[in-house]
Amino acid sequence: MPKSLAPNTLANPQSMLARVLEEPDLVSAIQALPPASLLGLIERVGLEDAGELIALTTTEQLRRIFDEDVWRNGRPGEDDRFDPARFTLWLDVMLEAGAPFAADKLAELPEDLVELALHHHILVISLEELALLISEGEGQVPLEKVVEDSPYLEFGDYCVIGRAWEGWDTLSTVLVALDERHSHSLQAMLERLWRVTSDYVYGQGGLFEVLTSEEMLQSDAAADREDRRGREGFVAAASARSFLSLARTSDPENLLRDPVRDPITRAFFRHTETSPVKTGPTGSPTARGLRDLLDEIADDAPGPLLLSSGPGHSEAHPGLTRALVELAGRDPVRHTERLRELGYLANTLLAGAGARGERLRPLEAAQAALATCSLGLEYAQPETSGPNQLDRLSCDVLFRIGARLLHDQVSVPATAAIDRVASRAARATEDPVARGALERLAGSARTALAERRPASLGARLDVLAKTIGGEAVAALAALGDDLPALPSEDGQAFERIASVTQLRRARAFLEAL
């Protein structure tokens, strides 16, 4: 039986790590964890302290963790970019398990990812070319000076030059181990990186300015990552933005007459793998014990919770919950399709949307997807006793209906209300500084209105607090967001708009401003 979690384990990552490491059959238990759960455990412990866990991972787990953890974006909806510093930290931690372990794992990871990581830290020159360039004094980069002042190593026909001393000990240790254990793979990587460096050295004219070698490597690695993640159910930021933009312009009546799936969603389901990736034996008592631990420490519910009708879900989305339960009893295959569609929509919101300028957490994305689909279903099936519209309307179609209703009846009217309130306050104030801030706010709202998009002005609305009060400002900010939310009737929280009744409450609030 798994031991119960000590009271201070959640507050003490080291206690939690000790709890994990005490598990019997630890290797099989760790390797049985889905990569997302394993990454959550590593993040909770802290990457710098998770070397003992990482040493037990499979290459497939590590590859999928890297696809998630070493790519970052600055704002919700932006394309992810590779984070070389994060990758180097991973190398440091992997080296705790030994240079052979780190080298073996790197040799098995996607080569585009490894080459992109190395390119951020090294230049690769063939020894013959290096001697020629130094002797002739040619090239855009003073290579003789670089070699004199920079760390470097020679592997076969190539000279590997570090771009900086920082992190060189880690890189050189890994490169030497790769040369000893996987020389053929290293030479192939060095050859490609040599070609990239040559482009950098000899690059000239507009092409060098517009498309550098680093950008080409970034593009190759990012494309491969998106292909892998797409097969596993993730949604690329560009696809998510396109779908959400399309949803806001969809015609609900046309969708009800002809519920055709959009090209973005069709492409997603055409390329997505339907079977989960196997990471190890999942039925052992130890594996179940670690899963119990992850359930206890989780900040966010895992993806499958999206599909439940547990506490909160049935109350917030009664029509959708009832329709899904009825469909499950009558048509299990169609029910499974609808759950996959809900998962796709939640992942789309994670990749392409935010709330008040912040990224959504998985549970928040799930709740927003459920609420928007519930609103679309109520529009399509206003009578609760009518036929189950989930038979003919997929959840992505219901989402597009709900998103258009939210856009037209909440987000845009909220933007108009911001313009109206800010303009009125600007005319009333005698403070020139306050008047300027209010006029700029009104101008931003008018620009958003002209483009038929939510204002999403967030903290800038604070200048309205003296006019309408802090609570009204918070409500206006939530209603004018990309994913509008409504204050609950008791005023203690915000809730996603999932019904026509909530739409009416939102409109009444905005019209009263």
For each residue, the residues with C-beta under 8 A, 3 or more apart:
1: 285
2: 23 285 286 288 289 292 293
3: 19 22 289
4:
5: 9 10 19 293 296 297
6: 9 15 19
7:
8: 11 12 15
9: 5 6 12 15 16 19 297
10: 5 16 296 297
11: 8
12: 8 9 15 16
13: 16 17 44 45 46 49
14: 17 18 45 49
15: 6 8 9 12 18 19
16: 9 10 12 13 19 20 44 45 293 297
17: 13 14 20 21 45 49 50 52 53
18: 14 15 21 22
19: 3 5 6 9 15 16 22 23 293
20: 16 17 23 26 30 41 45 53 290 293
21: 17 18 26 52
22: 3 18 19
23: 2 19 20 26 29 286 289 290
24: 286
25: 28 29 284 286
26: 20 21 23 29 30 56 286
27: 30 31 56
28: 25 31 32 280 281 284 286 287
29: 23 25 26 32 33 284 286 287 289 290
30: 20 26 27 33 38 53 56 57 290
31: 27 28 56 57 58 61 279 280
32: 28 29 279 280 281 282 284 287 290
33: 29 30 37 38 41 61 279 280 287 290 291 294
34: 37 38 276 279
35: 38 39 60 61 64 65 68 277 279
36: 39 40 64 68 302 303
37: 33 34 40 41 291 294 302
38: 30 33 34 35 41 42 53 57 61 65
39: 35 36 42 43 65 68 69
40: 36 37 43 44 294 297 298
41: 20 33 37 38 44 45 50 53 290 293 294 297
42: 38 39 45 46 47 50 53 54 65
43: 39 40 46 47
44: 13 16 40 41 297
45: 13 14 16 17 20 41 42 49 50 53
46: 13 42 43 49 50
47: 42 43 50 89 90 93
48: 89 92 93
49: 13 14 17 45 46
50: 17 41 42 45 46 47 53 54 93
51: 54 55 93 94 96 97
52: 17 21 55 56 96
53: 17 20 30 38 41 42 45 50 56 57
54: 42 50 51 57 62 93 94 96 97
55: 51 52 94 96 97 101
56: 26 27 30 31 52 53
57: 30 31 38 53 54 61 62 65
58: 31 61 62 279 280
59: 62 63 105 108 109
60: 35 63 64 277 279
61: 31 33 35 38 57 58 64 65 279
62: 54 57 58 59 65 66 105 109
63: 59 60 66 67 108 109 110 228
64: 35 36 60 61 67 68 228 232 277
65: 35 38 39 42 57 61 62 68 69
66: 62 63 69 70 87 90 109 113
67: 63 64 70 71 225 228 229
68: 35 36 39 64 65 71
69: 39 65 66 86 90
70: 66 67 82 83 86 87 90 117
71: 67 68 80 81 82 83 222 225
72: 80 81 83 86
73: 76 77 78 79 80 81 237
74: 78
75: 78 354 357
76: 73 352 353 354 357 358 359 360
77: 73 237 240 241 351 352 353 354
78: 73 74 75 237
79: 73 222 236 237 238
80: 71 72 73 222 225 237
81: 71 72 73 218 222
82: 70 71 87 116 117 120 218 221 222
83: 70 71 72 86 87
84: 87 88 117 120 121
85: 88 89
86: 69 70 72 83 89 90
87: 66 70 82 83 84 90 91 117 120
88: 84 85 91 92 117 121 167 170 171
89: 47 48 85 86 92 93
90: 47 66 69 70 86 87 93 94
91: 87 88 94 95 102 170 171 174
92: 48 88 89 95 96 170
93: 47 48 50 51 54 89 90 96
94: 51 54 55 90 91 97 101 102 105
95: 91 92 98 99 102 170 173 174
96: 51 52 54 55 92 93
97: 51 54 55 94 101 102
98: 95 101 102
99: 95 102 103 173 174 176 177
100: 103 104 177 181
101: 55 94 97 98 104 105
102: 91 94 95 97 98 99 105 106 173 174 177
103: 99 100 106 107 174 177 178 180 181 182
104: 100 101 107 108 181 182
105: 59 62 94 101 102 108 109
106: 102 103 109 114 174 178
107: 103 104 178 181 182 185
108: 59 63 104 105
109: 59 62 63 66 105 106 113 114
110: 63 113 114 221 224 225 228
111: 114 115 185 188 189
112: 115 116 217 220 221 224
113: 66 109 110 116 117 221 224 225
114: 106 109 110 111 117 118 189
115: 111 112 118 119 189 192 193 217 221
116: 82 112 113 119 120 217 218 220 221
117: 70 82 84 87 88 113 114 120 121
118: 114 115 121 122 171 189 193
119: 115 116 122 193 196 213 214 217
120: 82 84 87 116 117 163 214
121: 84 88 117 118 162 163 164 167 171
122: 118 119 160 161 162 163 171 193
123: 146 160 161 163 197 200
124: 158 159 160 161 190 193 194 196 197
125: 129 130 133 143 158 159 161 194 197 198 201
126: 129 130 157 158 159 194
127: 130 131 154 157 158 159
128: 131 132 157
129: 125 126 132 133 198
130: 125 126 127 133 134 143 147 159
131: 127 128 134 135
132: 128 129 135 136 138
133: 125 129 130 136 137 138 139 143 201
134: 130 131 137 143 144 147
135: 131 132
136: 132 133
137: 133 134 144
138: 132 133
139: 133 142 143 201 202
140: 201 202 203 204
141: 146 200 201
142: 139 145 146
143: 125 130 133 134 139 146 147 201
144: 134 137 147 148
145: 142 148 149
146: 123 141 142 143 149 150 161
147: 130 134 143 144 150 152 159 161
148: 144 145
149: 145 146
150: 146 147 161 162 163 164 165
151: 161 162 165 168 172
152: 147 159 160 161 162
153: 159 160 172 175 176
154: 127 158 159 160
155: 158 160 175 179 186 187 190
156: 183 187 190
157: 126 127 128
158: 124 125 126 127 154 155 187 190 191 194
159: 124 125 126 127 130 147 152 153 154
160: 122 123 124 152 153 154 155 175 190
161: 122 123 124 125 146 147 150 151 152
162: 121 122 150 151 152 165 168 171 172
163: 120 121 122 123 150
164: 121 150 167 168
165: 150 151 162 168
166:
167: 88 121 164 170 171
168: 151 162 164 165 171 172
169: 172 173
170: 88 91 92 95 167 173 174
171: 88 91 118 121 122 162 167 168 174 175
172: 151 153 162 168 169 175 176
173: 95 99 102 169 170 176 177
174: 91 95 99 102 103 106 170 171 177 178
175: 153 155 160 171 172 178 179 186
176: 99 153 172 173 179 180
177: 99 100 102 103 173 174 180 181
178: 103 106 107 174 175 181 182 183 185 186
179: 155 175 176 182 183 186
180: 103 176 177 183
181: 100 103 104 107 177 178
182: 103 104 107 178 179 185 186
183: 156 178 179 180 186 187
184: 187 188
185: 107 111 178 182 188 189
186: 155 175 178 179 182 183 189 190
187: 155 156 158 183 184 190 191
188: 111 184 185 191 192
189: 111 114 115 118 185 186 192 193
190: 124 155 156 158 160 186 187 193 194
191: 158 187 188 194 195
192: 115 188 189 195 196
193: 115 118 119 122 124 189 190 196 197
194: 124 125 126 158 190 191 197 198
195: 191 192 198 199
196: 119 124 192 193 199 200 213 214 216 217
197: 123 124 125 193 194 200 201 213
198: 125 129 194 195 201 202
199: 195 196 202 203 208 212 213
200: 123 141 196 197 203 212 213
201: 125 133 139 140 141 143 197 198
202: 139 140 198 199
203: 140 199 200 207 208 212 213
204: 140 207 208
205: 208 209
206: 209 210
207: 203 204 210 211
208: 199 203 204 205 211 212
209: 205 206
210: 206 207
211: 207 208 215 216
212: 199 200 203 208 215 216
213: 119 196 197 199 200 203 216 217
214: 119 120 196 217 218
215: 211 212 218 219
216: 196 211 212 213 219 220
217: 112 115 116 119 196 213 214 220 221
218: 81 82 116 214 215 221 222
219: 215 216 222 223
220: 112 116 216 217 223 224
221: 82 110 112 113 115 116 217 218 224 225
222: 71 79 80 81 82 218 219 225 226
223: 219 220 226 227
224: 110 112 113 220 221 227 228
225: 67 71 80 110 113 221 222 228 229
226: 222 223 229 230 236
227: 223 224 230 231 271
228: 63 64 67 110 224 225 231 232
229: 67 225 226 232 233 234 236
230: 226 227 233 234 235 236 268 271 272
231: 227 228 271 272 273
232: 64 228 229 272 273 277
233: 229 230 272 273 343 344 347
234: 229 230 347 351
235: 230 239 240 243 268 344 347 348 350 351 352
236: 79 226 229 230 239 240 351
237: 73 77 78 79 80 240 241 351 352
238: 79 241 242
239: 235 236 242 243 264 267 268 348 351 352
240: 77 235 236 237 243 244 347 348 349 350 351 352 353
241: 77 237 238 244 245 352
242: 238 239 245 246 264
243: 235 239 240 246 247 262 264 265 348 352
244: 240 241 247 248 348 349 352 353 403 482
245: 241 242 248 249
246: 242 243 249 250 262 264 400
247: 243 244 250 399 400 403 404
248: 244 245 403 404 407 453
249: 245 246 404
250: 246 247 254 255 400 401 403 404
251: 254 255 404
252: 255 256 376 379 400 401 404 405
253: 256 257
254: 250 251 257 258
255: 250 251 252 258 259 260 393 397 400 401
256: 252 253 259 380 393 401
257: 253 254
258: 254 255
259: 255 256 392 393 394 397
260: 255
261: 265 266 394 396 397
262: 243 246 265 266 396 400
263: 266 267
264: 239 242 243 246 267 268
265: 243 261 262 268 269 344 396
266: 261 262 263 269 270
267: 239 263 264 270 271
268: 230 235 239 264 265 271 272 344
269: 265 266 272 340 344
270: 266 267
271: 227 230 231 267 268
272: 230 231 232 233 268 269 344
273: 231 232 233 277
274:
275:
276: 34
277: 35 60 64 232 273
278:
279: 31 32 33 34 35 58 60 61 282
280: 28 31 32 33 58 287
281: 28 32 284 287
282: 32 279 287
283: 287 288
284: 25 28 29 32 281 287 288
285: 1 2 288 289
286: 2 23 24 25 26 28 29 289 290
287: 28 29 32 33 280 281 282 283 284 290 291
288: 2 283 284 285 291 292
289: 2 3 23 29 285 286 292 293
290: 20 23 29 30 32 33 41 286 287 293 294
291: 33 37 287 288 294 295
292: 2 288 289 295 296
293: 2 5 16 19 20 41 289 290 296 297
294: 33 37 40 41 290 291 297 298
295: 291 292 298
296: 5 10 292 293
297: 5 9 10 16 40 41 44 293 294
298: 40 294 295 301 302
299: 361
300: 361 362 363
301: 298 305 306 362 363 366
302: 36 37 298 305 362
303: 36 306 343 346 362 366
304: 307 308
305: 301 302 308 310 363 366
306: 301 303 342 343 346 362 366 369 370
307: 304 339 342 343
308: 304 305 313
309: 313 314 321 324 325
310: 305 313 314
311: 314 315
312: 315 316
313: 308 309 310 316 317 321 370
314: 309 310 311 317 318 321
315: 311 312 318
316: 312 313 367 370 371 374 495 496 498
317: 313 314 320 321 370 371 373 374 498
318: 314 315 321 322
319: 322 323 374 377 378 381 384 499
320: 317 323 324 370 373 374 377 498
321: 309 313 314 317 318 324 325
322: 318 319 325 326 384
323: 319 320 326 327 377 381 388 389 390
324: 309 320 321 327 328 335 338 339 390
325: 309 321 322 328 329
326: 322 323 329 330 388
327: 323 324 330 331 334 335 338 388 390 391
328: 324 325 331 332 335
329: 325 326
330: 326 327 388
331: 327 328 334 335 391
332: 328 335 336
333: 336 337
334: 327 331 337 338 390 391
335: 324 327 328 331 332 338 339
336: 332 333 339 340
337: 333 334 340 341 394
338: 324 327 334 335 341 342 390 394 395
339: 307 324 335 336 342 343
340: 269 336 337 343 344
341: 337 338 344 345 394 395 396
342: 306 307 338 339 345 346 366 369 370 373 395
343: 233 303 306 307 339 340 346 347
344: 233 235 265 268 269 272 340 341 347 348 396
345: 341 342 348 349 369 372 373 395 396 399
346: 303 306 342 343 349 350 362 365 366 368 369
347: 233 234 235 240 343 344 350 351 365
348: 235 239 240 243 244 344 345 351 352 353 369
349: 240 244 345 346 352 353 360 365 368 369 483
350: 235 240 346 347 353 359 360 362 365
351: 77 234 235 236 237 239 240 347 348
352: 76 77 235 237 239 240 241 243 244 348 349
353: 76 77 240 244 348 349 350 360 365 368 482 483
354: 75 76 77 357 358 359 360 482 483
355: 358 360 364 368 481 482 483 485
356: 456 458 477 478 481
357: 75 76 354 456 458
358: 76 354 355
359: 76 350 354
360: 76 349 350 353 354 355 364 365 368 483
361: 299 300 364 365
362: 300 301 302 303 306 346 350 365 366
363: 300 301 305 366 367
364: 355 360 361 367 368
365: 346 347 349 350 353 360 361 362 368 369
366: 301 303 305 306 342 346 362 363 369 370
367: 316 363 364 370 371 496
368: 346 349 353 355 360 364 365 371 372 483 496
369: 306 342 345 346 348 349 365 366 372 373 395 399
370: 306 313 316 317 320 342 366 367 373 374 496 498
371: 316 317 367 368 374 375 402 495 496 497 498
372: 345 368 369 375 376 398 399 402 403 406 496 498
373: 317 320 342 345 369 370 376 377 395 398 399 402
374: 316 317 319 320 370 371 377 378 402 498 499
375: 371 372 378 379 401 402 405 406 497 498 499 500 502 503
376: 252 372 373 379 380 393 397 398 399 400 401 402 403 405
377: 319 320 323 373 374 380 381 389 390 393 398
378: 319 374 375 381 382 499 500
379: 252 375 376 382 401 402 405 500
380: 256 376 377 389 393 398 401
381: 319 323 377 378 384 386 387 388 389
382: 378 379 386 500
383: 386
384: 319 322 381
385:
386: 381 382 383 389
387: 381 391
388: 323 326 327 330 381 391
389: 323 377 380 381 386 392 393 398
390: 323 324 327 334 338 377 393 395
391: 327 331 334 387 388
392: 259 389
393: 255 256 259 376 377 380 389 390 397 398
394: 259 261 337 338 341 397 398
395: 338 341 342 345 369 373 390 398 399
396: 261 262 265 341 344 345 399 400
397: 255 259 261 376 393 394 400 401
398: 372 373 376 377 380 389 393 394 395 401 402
399: 247 345 369 372 373 376 395 396 402 403
400: 246 247 250 252 255 262 376 396 397 403 404
401: 250 252 255 256 375 376 379 380 397 398 404 405
402: 371 372 373 374 375 376 379 398 399 405 406
403: 244 247 248 250 372 376 399 400 406 407
404: 247 248 249 250 251 252 400 401 407 408
405: 252 375 376 379 401 402 408 409 410 503
406: 372 375 402 403 409 410 411 484 497
407: 248 403 404 410 411 412 454
408: 404 405 411 412
409: 405 406 412 413 503 506 507
410: 405 406 407 413 414 479 484 497 503 506 507 510
411: 406 407 408 414 415 453 454 479 480 481 482 484
412: 407 408 409 415 416 449 452 454
413: 409 410 416 417 507 510 511
414: 410 411 417 418 454 455 476 479 480 484 506 510
415: 411 412 418 419 445 448 449 453 454 455 480
416: 412 413 419 420 445 449 510
417: 413 414 420 421 476 480 510 513
418: 414 415 421 422 441 442 445 455 457 461 464 476 480
419: 415 416 422 423 442 445 446 449
420: 416 417 423 424 513
421: 417 418 424 425 464 467 468 476 513
422: 418 419 425 426 438 439 441 442 445 463 464
423: 419 420 426 427 438 439 442
424: 420 421 427 428 467
425: 421 422 428 429 438 463 464 466 467
426: 422 423 429 435 438 439 442
427: 423 424
428: 424 425 467
429: 425 426 434 435 438
430: 435
431: 434 435
432: 435 436
433: 436 437
434: 429 431 437 438 463
435: 426 429 430 431 432 438 439
436: 432 433 439 440
437: 433 434 440 441 463
438: 422 423 425 426 429 434 435 441 442 463 464
439: 422 423 426 435 436 442 443
440: 436 437 443 444
441: 418 422 437 438 444 445 457 460 461 463 464
442: 418 419 422 423 426 438 439 445 446
443: 439 440 446 447
444: 440 441 447 448 455 457 460
445: 415 416 418 419 422 441 442 448 449 455 457
446: 419 442 443 449 450
447: 443 444 450 451
448: 415 444 445 451 453 454 455 456
449: 412 415 416 419 445 446 452 455
450: 446 447
451: 447 448
452: 412 449
453: 248 411 415 448
454: 407 411 412 414 415 448 480 481 482 484
455: 414 415 418 444 445 448 449 480
456: 356 357 448 480 481 482
457: 418 441 444 445 460 461 477 480
458: 356 357 461 477 481
459: 462
460: 441 444 457 463
461: 418 441 457 458 464 473 476 477 480
462: 459 465 473
463: 422 425 434 437 438 441 460 466
464: 418 421 422 425 438 441 461 467 468 472 473 476
465: 462 468 469 470 473
466: 425 463
467: 421 424 425 428 464
468: 421 464 465 472 473 476 513
469: 465 472 473
470: 465 473 474
471: 474 475 487 491
472: 464 468 469 475 476 513
473: 461 462 464 465 468 469 470 476 477
474: 470 471 477 478 487
475: 471 472 478 479 486 487 509
476: 414 417 418 421 461 464 468 472 473 479 480 510 513
477: 356 457 458 461 473 474 480 481
478: 356 474 475 481 484 485 486 487 494
479: 410 411 414 475 476 484 485 486 506 509 510
480: 411 414 415 417 418 454 455 456 457 461 476 477 484
481: 355 356 411 454 456 458 477 478 484 485
482: 244 353 354 355 411 454 456
483: 349 353 354 355 360 368 496
484: 406 410 411 414 454 478 479 480 481 497 506
485: 355 478 479 481 494 495 496 497
486: 475 478 479 494 495 496 497 502 505 506 509
487: 471 474 475 478 491 493 494 495
488: 491 492 493 494 495
489: 505
490: 493
491: 471 487 488
492: 488
493: 487 488 490
494: 478 485 486 487 488
495: 316 371 485 486 487 488 498 502
496: 316 367 368 370 371 372 483 485 486
497: 371 375 406 410 484 485 486 502 503 506
498: 316 317 320 370 371 372 374 375 495 502
499: 319 374 375 378 502 503
500: 375 378 379 382 503 504
501: 504 505
502: 375 486 495 497 498 499 505 506
503: 375 405 409 410 497 499 500 506 507
504: 500 501 507 508
505: 486 489 501 502 508 509
506: 409 410 414 479 484 486 497 502 503 509 510
507: 409 410 413 503 504 510 511
508: 504 505 511 512
509: 475 479 486 505 506 512 513
510: 410 413 414 416 417 476 479 506 507 513
511: 413 507 508
512: 508 509
513: 417 420 421 468 472 476 509 510
